[in-house]
Amino acid sequence: MLLTEFLSSNIGWTVNLILTWVMFWVYGFPVWRDYGYSDKLNPEGGFDSGPNGSGVAVISLGLIVSCTAIWTSQLLAFKPEQKEESNVD
């Protein structure tokens, strides 16, 4: 099957793709959901998000976009290796 051949020959990028999605949903999305992207101070006086915040939401989203674009372009350009027939005389 074409997809299994692609996954086995691109295991590094596939793991990167999975881990960037996991990282966004575990770290980036909760911050974005709870605080949005603004410079509001949290109860301790720090910035949770926004231009002065940690950047976890924006950076993890950027990683998802770039890694998904690279992985998808590699998938679309993938051509499986042709097995040569051996002619034994």
Sequence and secondary structure as in RCSB ss.txt:
>XXXX:A:sequence
MLLTEFLSSNIGWTVNLILTWVMFWVYGFPVWRDYGYSDKLNPEGGFDSGPNGSGVAVISLGLIVSCTAIWTSQL
LAFKPEQKEESNVD
>XXXX:A:secstr
 HHHHHHHHTHHHHHHHHHHHHHIIIIIHHHHHHH SS  B TTS BSSSTTS  HHHHHHHHHHHHHHHHHHHH
HH            
